[in-house]
Amino acid sequence: MRHPITILTETDLRRLVPLDQSAVTCIEDAFCALATKPVAMPPVLRLDIPEHRGEVDVKTAYVPGLDSFAIKISPGFFGNPALGLPSTSGLMVVLSAKTGLVQALLLDNGYLTDVRTAAAGAVAARHLARPNAHVAAILGAGKQAEMQLRALALVRRLSAVRIWARDPAKAATLAARLDPGFCATAVTSVAEAVAGADIIVTTTPATDPILPERVVEPGQHITAMGSDAEHKNELDPRLIARTLYVADRLSQTRLMGELHHAITAGLIAGDADFSELGAIIAGRCPGRTAPAQITLADLTGTGIQDTAIAALAVTRARAAGAGHSFVV
């Protein structure tokens, strides 16, 4: 039996799925579904290629009610910039939830992952940062640092942004590239970046903590999105016990998130219970309860986010007649 398959390129997908309020809502709804529906989401399949500083994650999820699901292959090779290549790439395969037949190939080179990851940071800030938050500290100066900032600006009115990176030149370049409305400044220390900030976003592949516990102040919100593997660690593990800790998926952050390092250090019990972001969105768990409370969102990236953003892309492509279709 012959059936059509649609191919969408990165160019198509950048046009169809910009980082905007609709993308944030898409990912917010996905988090909510994870808390309220019998979502099928297996553990992340991970392949390491250490001699080339490479890693490949495979993520997927099925959401009852959706006609399709996505399987994402997401490589990260962190020596690539020295070769003049991007550090991330990848693609998504969209399959029918009714027949299992392939419906679309999304050749996004990691673009949709960047969008959904940035949107997840915005969702975390929307539900956990103080409503009047307006000063942001971004730790890191890569692609995701900029996208996290642009997504954050969709949910909070920012008046100042401080950017720190281990390479000061990269922080300065990012600050200069941003729109004047961001009032972005490159700083030379993490302490300077986070002092007085309302929201702190860590966006690095660090394997040793870059955010010390001692510099974090009452009332701040932290979004940690770099620790998507067991060996990555951006935060001082002591922060977990000091904050309202929120996981994107608790079973996952116990194995590869910032929580994993606090458990390994003996600071948190391995079976300690914490809220998930979706449960807070759905009103099943409380979020921030006081202005002085420190909140922490541990975002390791979930397959449901990939299925959700892929479904949005395919729906828009069909409506626009975008992409190239062929019959197999």
Sequence and secondary structure as in RCSB ss.txt:
>XXXX:A:sequence
MRHPITILTETDLRRLVPLDQSAVTCIEDAFCALATKPVAMPPVLRLDIPEHRGEVDVKTAYVPGLDSFAIKISP
GFFGNPALGLPSTSGLMVVLSAKTGLVQALLLDNGYLTDVRTAAAGAVAARHLARPNAHVAAILGAGKQAEMQLR
ALALVRRLSAVRIWARDPAKAATLAARLDPGFCATAVTSVAEAVAGADIIVTTTPATDPILPERVVEPGQHITAM
GSDAEHKNELDPRLIARTLYVADRLSQTRLMGELHHAITAGLIAGDADFSELGAIIAGRCPGRTAPAQITLADLT
GTGIQDTAIAALAVTRARAAGAGHSFVV
>XXXX:A:secstr
   EEEEEEHHHHHHHS SSHHHHHHHHHHHHHHHHS  B    EEEEEGGGTEEEEEEEEB TT SEEEEEEEE
EETTGGGGTS SB  EEEEEETTT  EEEEEE TTHHHHHHHHHHHHHHHHHHS TT  EEEEE  SHHHHHHHH
HHTTTS  SEEEEE SSHHHHHHHHHHS GGG EEE S HHHHHTT SEEEE    SS SB GGG  TT EEEE 
   STT   B TTHHHHSEEEESSHHHHHHHSHHHHHHHTTSS TT   EEHHHHHTTSS    STT  EEEE  
  HHHHHHHHHHHHHHHHHHT SEEEE 
